[in-house]
Amino acid sequence: MQIGDVNFGKNPLFLAPMEDVTDSSFRFMCKHYGADMMFTEFVSSDALVRDVKKTLKKLEIEEAERPIGIQIYGHLTDAMVQAAQISEQARPDLIDINFGCPVRKIATRGAGAGMLNNVPLMVEMTQAIVKAVKLPVTVKTRLGWDENTKNIVDIAERLQDVGIAAITIHGRTRAQMYKGEADWTLIGEVKNNPRMHIPVIGNGDITSPEIAKERFDRYGVDGIMIGRATYGRPWIFAEIKHCLATGEPMPPLNIAQKVELAKLHLQKSVQYKGLPVGIFEMRRHLSNYFKCLPDFKQTRMTLVTSLDVDELMQTLDKIAICYE
């Protein structure tokens, strides 16, 4: 599989762009465990055009993270074109357009998955962005707005025709949000459409190596994107690759290994974002690293309330001792 100048080889695994999740520290962890392609948190075109400091910060990428894409969203073509051009200056490997975010405050403004209600504008905007930048442009979207408008086969063709280099499809409609099961049937139809010649990446409910292998085998997608299943489990990429290569499950990480990973992740988060933000944004991850441990309530409370790095490190060390 290839996008632009980047050759990913067979069955690449992508880290989905997620707001307040896929920051530099988390990308570092996922890259360490074999993510083949990563994306920034998604970037508001309106905020980028207005030079909002927090949004500009999202464009900062490290050489070690490559290949990496910057994902932008918005409902105005001019602002999206400007955002793409600004993002290009940060030297990512590609620009990704978010036509899939189902969050109400975004979709009801016509951005993200809201663009599924205006396919002509979606196509027009995509074409304008493709023409405005030299980098490959990709799209992430959904099956359609609701059960009655699952028009992704047609949408994918039209986006391909205006020059996108790849498409990622989440197997739900916007109306579903993240409820119910992801339907990969239409993702498979897009991939097997004889008119399609760009890579098709599948997304939705990839929670285990076995499911990932089944999706590759059954639907023939070029790549798989993983989102929520990475919370507290950045090693899922290594697990999937091990399964694809051997047909066997990877030996599970023990508690001591998870503690060391959590400590490294915390250090990176504080390094990149400072205090107290680096701790605030680690809380989701810290609790998820150890969510299956018994009698964990009090320890979890410390992990999600403390603002002291030393206390958090000591708590993590205690987890390694108590649960070894």
Secondary structure, 3 states (H helix, E strand, C coil): CEECCEECCCCCEEECCCCCCCCHHHHHHHHHCCCCEEECCCEEHHHHHCCCHHHHHCCCCCHHHCCEEEEEECCCHHHHHHHHHHHHCCCCCEEEEEECCCCHHHHCCCCHHHHHHCHHHHHHHHHHHHHHCCCCEEEEEECCCCCCCCCHHHHHHHHHHCCCCEEEEECCCCCCCCCCCCCCHHHHHHHCCCCCCCCEEEECCCCCHHHHHHHHHHHCCCEEEECHHHCCCCCHHHHHHHHHHHCCCCCCCCHHHHHHHHHHHHHHHHHHHCCCHHHHCCHHHHHHHCCCCCCCHHHHHHHHHCCCHHHHHHHHHHHHHHCC
